Amino acid sequence: KQIDAILVDSRTPAAIGGTGVRFDWDAAASLFSGAGMKMVAAGGLGPANVAEAIEKLRPWGVDVASGVEASPGRKDPEKVRAFVENARRARAS
């Protein structure tokens, strides 16, 4: 086994990944369903939608950057806290 997990992110005409844009969760859920591969969900995640993403995708992990920023490159501690709490709550359900 050479791959532990696959990070799924979105792309825009200007960038591949790191866009802050949500990818197609339905397509990813369909692709990974029964594939036996771990997914790390990224792209457009934040405190308001991380629980929904976890419930729909059942990823091995989640990745966030701009979704918890107060300004570009500066994390907002409250957004980080809310993101982690919402992710943990969704994972436990």
C-alpha positions as CSV (number, residue, x, y, z in Angstrom):
1,K,0.0,0.0,0.0
2,Q,1.6,3.3,-1.1
3,I,-1.3,5.8,-0.5
4,D,-2.7,6.4,2.9
5,A,-5.4,8.9,1.9
6,I,-6.5,11.1,-0.9
7,L,-7.1,14.8,-0.3
8,V,-10.2,16.0,-2.2
9,D,-10.2,19.8,-2.9
10,S,-11.8,22.1,-5.5
11,R,-10.3,24.0,-8.4
12,T,-11.1,27.2,-10.1
13,P,-9.8,28.7,-13.4
14,A,-7.2,30.6,-11.2
15,A,-6.0,27.8,-8.9
16,I,-6.0,24.1,-8.1
17,G,-6.7,23.7,-4.4
18,G,-6.6,26.3,-1.7
19,T,-9.5,28.1,-3.3
20,G,-11.9,28.3,-0.4
21,V,-14.5,26.9,-2.8
22,R,-16.6,23.8,-1.9
23,F,-16.1,20.8,-4.1
24,D,-19.0,18.6,-5.3
25,W,-19.7,16.5,-2.2
26,D,-22.2,14.2,-4.0
27,A,-19.6,13.3,-6.6
28,A,-17.0,12.6,-4.0
29,A,-19.3,10.6,-1.8
30,S,-20.2,8.5,-4.8
31,L,-16.6,8.0,-5.9
32,F,-15.4,7.0,-2.4
33,S,-18.4,4.9,-1.4
34,G,-17.1,1.3,-1.0
35,A,-13.7,2.2,-2.5
36,G,-11.8,1.3,0.7
37,M,-9.8,4.5,0.4
38,K,-9.5,7.2,3.1
39,M,-10.5,10.7,2.1
40,V,-9.4,14.0,3.5
41,A,-12.0,16.7,2.7
42,A,-10.8,20.2,1.9
43,G,-12.1,23.2,0.0
44,G,-14.7,25.6,1.2
45,L,-15.0,24.2,4.7
46,G,-15.6,26.3,7.7
47,P,-17.4,26.2,11.1
48,A,-20.9,26.5,9.4
49,N,-20.6,23.5,7.1
50,V,-17.9,21.1,8.5
51,A,-20.6,19.0,10.3
52,E,-22.6,18.6,7.1
53,A,-19.5,17.6,5.2
54,I,-18.6,15.0,7.7
55,E,-22.1,13.6,7.9
56,K,-22.3,13.4,4.1
57,L,-18.8,12.3,3.2
58,R,-17.6,10.4,6.3
59,P,-14.0,11.5,5.5
60,W,-11.0,10.2,7.4
61,G,-10.0,13.8,8.0
62,V,-10.9,17.4,7.2
63,D,-8.6,20.3,6.2
64,V,-9.3,24.0,6.7
65,A,-7.4,27.2,6.0
66,S,-9.3,30.3,4.8
67,G,-12.5,29.0,6.4
68,V,-11.2,29.9,9.8
69,E,-9.3,33.1,8.9
70,A,-10.1,36.6,10.3
71,S,-8.1,38.0,7.4
72,P,-5.8,36.4,4.8
73,G,-3.2,34.4,6.6
74,R,-4.5,35.2,10.1
75,K,-6.5,32.6,11.9
76,D,-9.5,33.6,14.1
77,P,-9.3,31.6,17.4
78,E,-13.1,31.5,17.8
79,K,-13.6,30.2,14.2
80,V,-11.0,27.5,14.8
81,R,-12.7,26.5,18.1
82,A,-16.1,26.4,16.4
83,F,-14.7,24.4,13.5
84,V,-13.1,21.8,15.8
85,E,-16.2,21.5,18.0
86,N,-18.5,21.1,15.1
87,A,-16.2,18.5,13.5
88,R,-16.0,16.5,16.7
89,R,-19.7,16.7,17.3
90,A,-20.4,15.4,13.8
91,R,-17.8,12.7,14.0
92,A,-19.4,11.4,17.3
93,S,-22.8,11.1,15.7
